[in-house]
Amino acid sequence: MQNIESKQGQWLGDIAVRESGDISVLFELAVKNNLSPTESLTIGSRLTPPAITNKRVINFLERNNVQPATSDIGSSQVVGRGIGNMTINVNFIVS
C-alpha cells in the first residue's frame, strides 16, 4: 500500500474523507499512523491511507477536483482590523 501526503490546510478528517470517502475512519487513520485525531499536520506529511468505505464520495471529489482542506492552522490572518484593534476617536469615531 502506497503512502499518501497531506496538503496545505488539511487535518486527518480531511484526509479520511479524501481517501476513504467517510469521516468515520478518522480514528482508524489516526491509530494506523500513530497520531492524535486532532494533531496538526505539516504539508507533505506521509501517511498510511485508510480503507475505502464510500467510493461514491471519492468519485465525486475526484470528478470535481475537490481537495478537502478545512484546517485553519497556518492560514494567513488579517491583523490589526476589527473592533478589538480600534481606538476611540482615532479609528473608531463616537458621535
VMD Tcl script that builds the backbone (N, CA, C; Angstrom):
set m [mol new atoms 285]
animate dup $m
set s [atomselect $m all]
$s set {name element resname resid chain x y z} {
  {N N MET 1 A 0.842 -1.176 0.000}
  {CA C MET 1 A 0.000 0.000 0.000}
  {C C MET 1 A 0.890 1.242 0.000}
  {N N GLN 2 A 0.600 2.167 -0.896}
  {CA C GLN 2 A 1.413 3.355 -1.051}
  {C C GLN 2 A 0.989 4.439 -0.063}
  {N N ASN 3 A 1.980 5.154 0.486}
  {CA C ASN 3 A 1.675 6.254 1.395}
  {C C ASN 3 A 1.044 7.411 0.631}
  {N N ILE 4 A 0.314 8.239 1.363}
  {CA C ILE 4 A -0.303 9.438 0.802}
  {C C ILE 4 A 0.295 10.646 1.504}
  {N N GLU 5 A 0.108 11.826 0.945}
  {CA C GLU 5 A 0.654 13.041 1.545}
  {C C GLU 5 A -0.459 14.033 1.849}
  {N N SER 6 A -0.275 14.737 2.960}
  {CA C SER 6 A -1.227 15.790 3.303}
  {C C SER 6 A -0.914 17.031 2.481}
  {N N LYS 7 A -1.936 17.814 2.258}
  {CA C LYS 7 A -1.780 19.057 1.512}
  {C C LYS 7 A -2.052 20.234 2.451}
  {N N GLN 8 A -1.803 21.433 1.974}
  {CA C GLN 8 A -1.987 22.629 2.799}
  {C C GLN 8 A -3.409 22.715 3.325}
  {N N GLY 9 A -3.534 22.978 4.626}
  {CA C GLY 9 A -4.835 23.184 5.254}
  {C C GLY 9 A -5.590 21.909 5.578}
  {N N GLN 10 A -4.935 20.751 5.467}
  {CA C GLN 10 A -5.630 19.505 5.752}
  {C C GLN 10 A -5.305 18.984 7.146}
  {N N TRP 11 A -6.297 18.386 7.758}
  {CA C TRP 11 A -6.123 17.664 9.013}
  {C C TRP 11 A -6.557 16.228 8.739}
  {N N LEU 12 A -6.449 15.355 9.711}
  {CA C LEU 12 A -6.759 13.942 9.483}
  {C C LEU 12 A -8.189 13.715 9.001}
  {N N GLY 13 A -9.131 14.512 9.431}
  {CA C GLY 13 A -10.514 14.371 8.982}
  {C C GLY 13 A -10.651 14.610 7.485}
  {N N ASP 14 A -9.953 15.618 6.973}
  {CA C ASP 14 A -9.968 15.883 5.533}
  {C C ASP 14 A -9.386 14.700 4.757}
  {N N ILE 15 A -8.310 14.162 5.277}
  {CA C ILE 15 A -7.660 13.037 4.605}
  {C C ILE 15 A -8.536 11.797 4.672}
  {N N ALA 16 A -9.218 11.596 5.790}
  {CA C ALA 16 A -10.137 10.456 5.910}
  {C C ALA 16 A -11.210 10.529 4.833}
  {N N VAL 17 A -11.788 11.704 4.634}
  {CA C VAL 17 A -12.822 11.877 3.608}
  {C C VAL 17 A -12.220 11.732 2.214}
  {N N ARG 18 A -11.083 12.354 1.993}
  {CA C ARG 18 A -10.442 12.319 0.677}
  {C C ARG 18 A -10.075 10.899 0.257}
  {N N GLU 19 A -9.549 10.114 1.184}
  {CA C GLU 19 A -9.023 8.793 0.842}
  {C C GLU 19 A -10.015 7.650 1.009}
  {N N SER 20 A -10.988 7.792 1.928}
  {CA C SER 20 A -11.918 6.688 2.168}
  {C C SER 20 A -13.350 7.036 1.777}
  {N N GLY 21 A -13.635 8.347 1.693}
  {CA C GLY 21 A -14.996 8.770 1.395}
  {C C GLY 21 A -15.871 8.857 2.624}
  {N N ASP 22 A -15.276 8.755 3.815}
  {CA C ASP 22 A -16.080 8.684 5.034}
  {C C ASP 22 A -15.281 9.219 6.226}
  {N N ILE 23 A -15.845 10.202 6.924}
  {CA C ILE 23 A -15.177 10.789 8.094}
  {C C ILE 23 A -15.047 9.791 9.237}
  {N N SER 24 A -15.886 8.753 9.245}
  {CA C SER 24 A -15.873 7.813 10.367}
  {C C SER 24 A -14.579 7.005 10.464}
  {N N VAL 25 A -13.736 7.038 9.444}
  {CA C VAL 25 A -12.460 6.312 9.521}
  {C C VAL 25 A -11.354 7.178 10.122}
  {N N LEU 26 A -11.720 8.348 10.606}
  {CA C LEU 26 A -10.741 9.266 11.205}
  {C C LEU 26 A -9.904 8.578 12.281}
  {N N PHE 27 A -10.558 7.869 13.190}
  {CA C PHE 27 A -9.820 7.242 14.292}
  {C C PHE 27 A -8.960 6.077 13.801}
  {N N GLU 28 A -9.454 5.336 12.823}
  {CA C GLU 28 A -8.646 4.270 12.213}
  {C C GLU 28 A -7.383 4.874 11.592}
  {N N LEU 29 A -7.557 5.982 10.881}
  {CA C LEU 29 A -6.429 6.664 10.249}
  {C C LEU 29 A -5.428 7.159 11.290}
  {N N ALA 30 A -5.936 7.716 12.387}
  {CA C ALA 30 A -5.060 8.208 13.453}
  {C C ALA 30 A -4.266 7.064 14.075}
  {N N VAL 31 A -4.937 5.962 14.394}
  {CA C VAL 31 A -4.257 4.814 15.007}
  {C C VAL 31 A -3.238 4.222 14.039}
  {N N LYS 32 A -3.635 4.063 12.796}
  {CA C LYS 32 A -2.767 3.459 11.779}
  {C C LYS 32 A -1.480 4.258 11.591}
  {N N ASN 33 A -1.554 5.584 11.817}
  {CA C ASN 33 A -0.406 6.457 11.614}
  {C C ASN 33 A 0.211 6.971 12.910}
  {N N ASN 34 A -0.241 6.397 14.049}
  {CA C ASN 34 A 0.299 6.756 15.351}
  {C C ASN 34 A 0.204 8.272 15.613}
  {N N LEU 35 A -0.966 8.833 15.337}
  {CA C LEU 35 A -1.205 10.265 15.516}
  {C C LEU 35 A -2.449 10.492 16.360}
  {N N SER 36 A -2.537 11.676 16.933}
  {CA C SER 36 A -3.769 12.098 17.599}
  {C C SER 36 A -4.762 12.502 16.521}
  {N N PRO 37 A -6.059 12.244 16.710}
  {CA C PRO 37 A -7.049 12.645 15.706}
  {C C PRO 37 A -7.071 14.152 15.421}
  {N N THR 38 A -6.631 14.946 16.380}
  {CA C THR 38 A -6.647 16.401 16.199}
  {C C THR 38 A -5.266 16.987 15.931}
  {N N GLU 39 A -4.293 16.132 15.709}
  {CA C GLU 39 A -2.922 16.595 15.503}
  {C C GLU 39 A -2.794 17.454 14.246}
  {N N SER 40 A -2.006 18.530 14.353}
  {CA C SER 40 A -1.736 19.379 13.190}
  {C C SER 40 A -0.760 18.665 12.273}
  {N N LEU 41 A -1.028 18.730 10.986}
  {CA C LEU 41 A -0.157 18.105 10.004}
  {C C LEU 41 A 0.618 19.175 9.251}
  {N N THR 42 A 1.833 18.862 8.887}
  {CA C THR 42 A 2.591 19.754 8.017}
  {C C THR 42 A 2.328 19.335 6.580}
  {N N ILE 43 A 2.502 20.253 5.667}
  {CA C ILE 43 A 2.317 19.947 4.253}
  {C C ILE 43 A 3.292 18.841 3.874}
  {N N GLY 44 A 2.779 17.810 3.239}
  {CA C GLY 44 A 3.624 16.705 2.796}
  {C C GLY 44 A 3.813 15.607 3.821}
  {N N SER 45 A 3.077 15.655 4.940}
  {CA C SER 45 A 3.160 14.564 5.915}
  {C C SER 45 A 2.778 13.266 5.211}
  {N N ARG 46 A 3.603 12.239 5.363}
  {CA C ARG 46 A 3.349 10.954 4.703}
  {C C ARG 46 A 2.571 10.050 5.643}
  {N N LEU 47 A 1.445 9.538 5.137}
  {CA C LEU 47 A 0.537 8.738 5.953}
  {C C LEU 47 A 0.166 7.444 5.236}
  {N N THR 48 A -0.128 6.428 6.033}
  {CA C THR 48 A -0.691 5.196 5.501}
  {C C THR 48 A -2.183 5.432 5.339}
  {N N PRO 49 A -2.734 5.214 4.137}
  {CA C PRO 49 A -4.144 5.533 3.903}
  {C C PRO 49 A -5.103 4.559 4.581}
  {N N PRO 50 A -6.333 5.021 4.835}
  {CA C PRO 50 A -7.357 4.138 5.392}
  {C C PRO 50 A -7.988 3.295 4.278}
  {N N ALA 51 A -8.814 2.356 4.664}
  {CA C ALA 51 A -9.554 1.551 3.691}
  {C C ALA 51 A -10.652 2.401 3.057}
  {N N ILE 52 A -10.952 2.146 1.805}
  {CA C ILE 52 A -12.028 2.864 1.109}
  {C C ILE 52 A -13.367 2.337 1.614}
  {N N THR 53 A -14.244 3.256 2.020}
  {CA C THR 53 A -15.556 2.841 2.518}
  {C C THR 53 A -16.707 3.405 1.693}
  {N N ASN 54 A -16.493 4.525 0.983}
  {CA C ASN 54 A -17.555 5.126 0.187}
  {C C ASN 54 A -16.978 5.626 -1.131}
  {N N LYS 55 A -16.968 4.757 -2.106}
  {CA C LYS 55 A -16.386 5.071 -3.416}
  {C C LYS 55 A -17.147 6.196 -4.129}
  {N N ARG 56 A -18.449 6.348 -3.869}
  {CA C ARG 56 A -19.218 7.424 -4.500}
  {C C ARG 56 A -18.686 8.797 -4.099}
  {N N VAL 57 A -18.337 8.969 -2.835}
  {CA C VAL 57 A -17.794 10.250 -2.372}
  {C C VAL 57 A -16.431 10.489 -3.011}
  {N N ILE 58 A -15.596 9.476 -3.034}
  {CA C ILE 58 A -14.267 9.608 -3.646}
  {C C ILE 58 A -14.404 9.983 -5.121}
  {N N ASN 59 A -15.309 9.320 -5.842}
  {CA C ASN 59 A -15.525 9.641 -7.256}
  {C C ASN 59 A -15.985 11.081 -7.435}
  {N N PHE 60 A -16.885 11.546 -6.559}
  {CA C PHE 60 A -17.355 12.931 -6.624}
  {C C PHE 60 A -16.202 13.904 -6.431}
  {N N LEU 61 A -15.380 13.672 -5.404}
  {CA C LEU 61 A -14.251 14.559 -5.126}
  {C C LEU 61 A -13.280 14.589 -6.299}
  {N N GLU 62 A -12.969 13.416 -6.857}
  {CA C GLU 62 A -12.047 13.352 -7.996}
  {C C GLU 62 A -12.637 14.013 -9.231}
  {N N ARG 63 A -13.894 13.731 -9.531}
  {CA C ARG 63 A -14.559 14.266 -10.722}
  {C C ARG 63 A -14.629 15.798 -10.676}
  {N N ASN 64 A -14.815 16.357 -9.485}
  {CA C ASN 64 A -14.934 17.807 -9.326}
  {C C ASN 64 A -13.649 18.476 -8.856}
  {N N ASN 65 A -12.576 17.697 -8.839}
  {CA C ASN 65 A -11.258 18.200 -8.432}
  {C C ASN 65 A -11.306 18.914 -7.074}
  {N N VAL 66 A -11.936 18.256 -6.111}
  {CA C VAL 66 A -12.080 18.811 -4.768}
  {C C VAL 66 A -11.057 18.158 -3.844}
  {N N GLN 67 A -10.294 18.985 -3.139}
  {CA C GLN 67 A -9.348 18.526 -2.132}
  {C C GLN 67 A -9.779 19.119 -0.799}
  {N N PRO 68 A -10.501 18.364 0.053}
  {CA C PRO 68 A -10.947 18.931 1.329}
  {C C PRO 68 A -9.760 19.477 2.130}
  {N N ALA 69 A -9.882 20.709 2.581}
  {CA C ALA 69 A -8.840 21.336 3.390}
  {C C ALA 69 A -9.532 22.329 4.319}
  {N N THR 70 A -9.956 21.845 5.481}
  {CA C THR 70 A -10.766 22.668 6.378}
  {C C THR 70 A -10.024 23.168 7.607}
  {N N SER 71 A -8.745 22.873 7.716}
  {CA C SER 71 A -7.981 23.322 8.879}
  {C C SER 71 A -7.606 24.785 8.716}
  {N N ASP 72 A -7.693 25.550 9.791}
  {CA C ASP 72 A -7.270 26.939 9.724}
  {C C ASP 72 A -5.884 27.140 10.320}
  {N N ILE 73 A -5.241 26.060 10.719}
  {CA C ILE 73 A -3.884 26.153 11.255}
  {C C ILE 73 A -2.944 26.607 10.152}
  {N N GLY 74 A -2.187 27.631 10.428}
  {CA C GLY 74 A -1.215 28.109 9.461}
  {C C GLY 74 A -1.797 29.008 8.384}
  {N N SER 75 A -3.084 29.274 8.441}
  {CA C SER 75 A -3.664 30.157 7.436}
  {C C SER 75 A -3.313 31.600 7.772}
  {N N SER 76 A -3.286 32.421 6.745}
  {CA C SER 76 A -2.976 33.826 6.992}
  {C C SER 76 A -4.186 34.495 7.628}
  {N N GLN 77 A -3.922 35.344 8.577}
  {CA C GLN 77 A -4.996 36.045 9.255}
  {C C GLN 77 A -4.764 37.541 9.139}
  {N N VAL 78 A -5.859 38.277 8.979}
  {CA C VAL 78 A -5.766 39.726 8.914}
  {C C VAL 78 A -5.514 40.239 10.320}
  {N N VAL 79 A -4.460 41.022 10.478}
  {CA C VAL 79 A -4.098 41.535 11.793}
  {C C VAL 79 A -4.337 43.036 11.815}
  {N N GLY 80 A -4.824 43.531 12.929}
  {CA C GLY 80 A -4.980 44.965 13.088}
  {C C GLY 80 A -6.305 45.515 12.584}
  {N N ARG 81 A -7.277 44.635 12.384}
  {CA C ARG 81 A -8.584 45.084 11.947}
  {C C ARG 81 A -9.625 44.581 12.923}
  {N N GLY 82 A -10.746 45.235 12.942}
  {CA C GLY 82 A -11.824 44.809 13.818}
  {C C GLY 82 A -11.926 45.685 15.042}
  {N N ILE 83 A -13.024 45.559 15.744}
  {CA C ILE 83 A -13.306 46.428 16.877}
  {C C ILE 83 A -12.286 46.268 18.001}
  {N N GLY 84 A -11.692 45.088 18.137}
  {CA C GLY 84 A -10.703 44.872 19.189}
  {C C GLY 84 A -9.407 45.624 18.974}
  {N N ASN 85 A -9.191 46.133 17.775}
  {CA C ASN 85 A -7.963 46.862 17.471}
  {C C ASN 85 A -8.214 48.336 17.196}
  {N N MET 86 A -9.385 48.823 17.576}
  {CA C MET 86 A -9.717 50.219 17.321}
  {C C MET 86 A -9.502 51.070 18.565}
  {N N THR 87 A -9.231 52.338 18.317}
  {CA C THR 87 A -9.049 53.302 19.393}
  {C C THR 87 A -10.109 54.379 19.251}
  {N N ILE 88 A -10.781 54.694 20.361}
  {CA C ILE 88 A -11.844 55.697 20.334}
  {C C ILE 88 A -11.282 57.034 19.877}
  {N N ASN 89 A -12.016 57.680 18.960}
  {CA C ASN 89 A -11.692 58.974 18.359}
  {C C ASN 89 A -10.436 58.952 17.493}
  {N N VAL 90 A -9.902 57.777 17.200}
  {CA C VAL 90 A -8.791 57.677 16.234}
  {C C VAL 90 A -9.328 56.961 15.002}
  {N N ASN 91 A -9.622 55.683 15.127}
  {CA C ASN 91 A -10.221 54.968 14.012}
  {C C ASN 91 A -11.589 54.390 14.387}
  {N N PHE 92 A -12.076 54.736 15.555}
  {CA C PHE 92 A -13.429 54.395 15.987}
  {C C PHE 92 A -14.038 55.703 16.478}
  {N N ILE 93 A -14.843 56.308 15.639}
  {CA C ILE 93 A -15.392 57.640 15.925}
  {C C ILE 93 A -16.730 57.509 16.643}
  {N N VAL 94 A -16.840 58.181 17.785}
  {CA C VAL 94 A -18.070 58.207 18.563}
  {C C VAL 94 A -18.755 59.541 18.287}
  {N N SER 95 A -20.011 59.492 17.814}
  {CA C SER 95 A -20.686 60.761 17.527}
  {C C SER 95 A -21.847 60.983 18.459}
}
mol reanalyze $m
mol bondsrecalc $m
mol representation Tube
mol addrep $m
